[in-house]
Amino acid sequence: MKEKLQSFIENAGWPRIIIGLFLLSLFIAAPFVGVRLDASLSDTLVRVGMNGVLVLAMVPMVQSGCGLNFGLPLGIIAGLLGAVTSIQIGITGGIGFLIAMAIAVPLAVVFGWMYGQLLNRVKGDEMMIATYVGFSSVALMCMAWLLLPYTSPTMIWGYGGSGLRTTISVEGFWLNALSKYLHIQIGQFFYIPVGMYLFFGLMVFLVWGFFRTKTGTAITAVGSNPEFARASGIDVDKMRTISVVLSTVLGAIGILVYEQSFGFIQLYMGPFYMAFPAVAAILLGGASVNKASMMNVLVGTFLFQGILTMTPSVINSVMQTDMSEVIRIIVSNGMILYALTRKVMVKR
Amino acid sequence: MPEGVPLLKMENIGKEFFGNRVLYDVSFSLMPGEIMGLVGENGAGKSTLMNILFGMSVIQETGGYEGKIFIDGEEKTFKDPFDALEAGIGMVHQEFSLIPGFTATENILLNRESMKYNPLVEVFGDRFKTLDRQDMQKRAEKAIDTLGVALDPDTLISEMPVGHKQFTEIAREIDRQKTRLLVLDEPTAVLAESEATVLIDALKKLAAQGIAIIFISHRLQEIIDLCDKIVVLRDGRVIQEARTENTNVRQIASWMVGRQISGEACPDEGKERTCGDVILKTEHLWVDMPGETVRDVSIEVRRGEIFGLGGLAGQGKVGIPNGIMGLYISGGKVFVRGKEIKLNDPAASLNEGMAFVSEDRRGVGLLLDEGIDWNITFTAMQIQEKFIKKLFGGLIKWRDDKAVTKCTEDFIKALEIRCTGPKQRAVELSGGNQQKVCLAKAFAVAPEILFVSEPTRGIDVGAKKLVLDTLRRVNEESGTTIIMTSSELEELRSVCDRIAIINEGRVSGILPACSPAEEFGLLMLGHVGEGLAEPVPAGNGRC
């Protein structure tokens, strides 16, 4: 028994156990400060489903040695373009969501390919360059959102008659297209978005499967030792490009899943900081800069989103003031700080 | 023979690195103004001996040394290089330690600059003195003049030819007033012949002023030209000490490489070895591998042969397999079975049935963070699609983990790899077992031609034997042609049919393994044609 416990601790790692226990204590404390347990649990589950694919988008690049995908906003932009185009076309429901994906994925492939070419030129500094690829693509799109000739009245500024709004509601189009599919509602507050989880599970399965194929194996070897891979006849740059494309595509799909649940498309500076929670989550899940597994994604997303949901509501109730946003920022950034310093330790 | 108290006397010096003895009981002495040549193969112990003399920290960190060092008859122990400098020992290392953006003058006088007084010194202390450029110039010129070379003291190091960098290094040692003993570690290795001549003249001038010199070089003719006496090291022992006037290049070469265990070479003498037609041929192969440049190599290797590539370190022998396997930029022509192969493309070389066990085990040879199973099967999986299950009519190439584990277990048994199982990470294995994993990786692709580079470097004796035996067995049982690179001549002679010696990026000769060791020694040092036998063309060896 003791040995079992010890090997469990060793496998899970202390950080996850500590944060897991903290999260558990928050759940236990919640009812005592007047926070509904079922609502919080449901909230957490929804957020895990919303963010899961975005966290999953980290895996391919980590595995190929390109580091954490700080350039996630690039993939997100592809997703946003798919989303607004789908709304422009005006088809509602699940079909509308599929159209958004059908537009977003090819765009993400093109963006990812270019992004991959760039990263192949800066081997060793991928994460720094990726951060700025993300930032500058967001800035560039700020202009594009204004200029692109979308005309749907639900999306454009009311006063000027042109240019997209900062926040666009997907209500009436494909709100909860996945979440409400097969969803389970228990009582007034508790609901599980089964469809969203099925989709997330499918994505996890596809990525898991991909890394068990010949190409996936080659990508992992490139990440582990590029010289070894080259000596084995692998085209290192090609493998890295594939992984970057894959990460970008997952980023595009991820944001669509996020939006259909969240209910809004956030343009302009919306994608700016989207990479950081995903990075923090996967690191929290136990991934290192060059190794990540599906388990890291699942555990990391749950812990990170759990803390992010629970801390503000519980602490708010304790302190009797509304400072949820402040606490959210502190928790989220503190988590990233923790995760990034932890990353340095892994590197050594 | 000079009389009096020797400037330097080393007595019974011994050194052990973690139970691995590299120096045994080395003694010699050196008079003021005397030039001593120190020769020996790579790994004979020259560098360690000089590191002891110079008080390098690596010696202290690994448990110090045995024996005594006397300077002017007084026993000294140097705790660090500063002590050695204080005692008047200057050292010029093989790698330059110069600042590229500084001029020759600044480099020569670094940290010993001439200073000028100014009032700020009263407030802030000596560190606020300014440089006396004129005096520095004079001192630098004086040092350069002593060497007798045309070197402008105002040139930036980065704009100098290598020869001048070398002279700058030496001038720096000369400028130290105290320097009485100068150690030069292969100073001529980077120099052209004319520059080397200038250097040798300069060193003679220095010696005439009473500075003693220890000169390490692989160019025996220079040693004969320059030195008063030579000390030959082999396997950590002083094999011979002689006055240069009483010896010649041949003799020194045989001292350097000659081992008494001649029975070990050509183990299967008399046993008929059958080799087929030419399987691998290179024409004017060049490889741009840093530190192991190959300039122009044309060799022919026959099917079923074990072909050795020998030579001193840095001469290019390691570059040949790396070039053929596409790991470094290369040119020229390589033919496999008469068909020219595409260079600079590792996949093309692997597809031709060649495999490579790299000398850089940790850098190129292994996926350190992955399990043994991946390490062994990866290349075969990627190149030959072994261990792959095709799903949906080949649309998805699924990794067959069962087959991977099975194959790995077979190799673990066959090669006696000591590990906890196929999933153990390669980084956790010992050097010898890592090397076995590398070999298994090559065997997994069932190559026709197998390149093995330095297969026994850094592994213990038992593993060494197992590795060499495995190579022999594979050669016999599967008829694999093996091209083996090694710095250890004896090892090559015990395994190979023919051995090509590479010197300065070129083949200086190909000899059957049974040729006398001194023949190889001469070839290693670049004395082509001075050997007893003519180089043997392919097929005239034991095949």
Boltz contact constraints between the chains, C-beta under 6 A:
constraints:
  - contact:
      token1: [A, 212]
      token2: [B, 399]
      max_distance: 6.0
  - contact:
      token1: [A, 213]
      token2: [B, 396]
      max_distance: 6.0
  - contact:
      token1: [A, 213]
      token2: [B, 397]
      max_distance: 6.0
  - contact:
      token1: [A, 213]
      token2: [B, 398]
      max_distance: 6.0
  - contact:
      token1: [A, 214]
      token2: [B, 388]
      max_distance: 6.0
  - contact:
      token1: [A, 214]
      token2: [B, 397]
      max_distance: 6.0
  - contact:
      token1: [A, 217]
      token2: [B, 399]
      max_distance: 6.0
  - contact:
      token1: [A, 218]
      token2: [B, 382]
      max_distance: 6.0
  - contact:
      token1: [A, 221]
      token2: [B, 367]
      max_distance: 6.0
  - contact:
      token1: [A, 221]
      token2: [B, 378]
      max_distance: 6.0
  - contact:
      token1: [A, 224]
      token2: [B, 367]
      max_distance: 6.0
  - contact:
      token1: [A, 224]
      token2: [B, 369]
      max_distance: 6.0
  - contact:
      token1: [A, 224]
      token2: [B, 370]
      max_distance: 6.0
  - contact:
      token1: [A, 225]
      token2: [B, 367]
      max_distance: 6.0
  - contact:
      token1: [A, 227]
      token2: [B, 363]
      max_distance: 6.0
  - contact:
      token1: [A, 227]
      token2: [B, 364]
      max_distance: 6.0
  - contact:
      token1: [A, 228]
      token2: [B, 367]
      max_distance: 6.0
  - contact:
      token1: [A, 230]
      token2: [B, 346]
      max_distance: 6.0
  - contact:
      token1: [A, 231]
      token2: [B, 327]
      max_distance: 6.0
  - contact:
      token1: [A, 231]
      token2: [B, 346]
      max_distance: 6.0
  - contact:
      token1: [A, 231]
      token2: [B, 364]
      max_distance: 6.0
  - contact:
      token1: [A, 232]
      token2: [B, 378]
      max_distance: 6.0
  - contact:
      token1: [A, 232]
      token2: [B, 379]
      max_distance: 6.0
  - contact:
      token1: [A, 232]
      token2: [B, 382]
      max_distance: 6.0
  - contact:
      token1: [A, 233]
      token2: [B, 346]
      max_distance: 6.0
  - contact:
      token1: [A, 233]
      token2: [B, 347]
      max_distance: 6.0
  - contact:
      token1: [A, 233]
      token2: [B, 350]
      max_distance: 6.0
  - contact:
      token1: [A, 233]
      token2: [B, 383]
      max_distance: 6.0
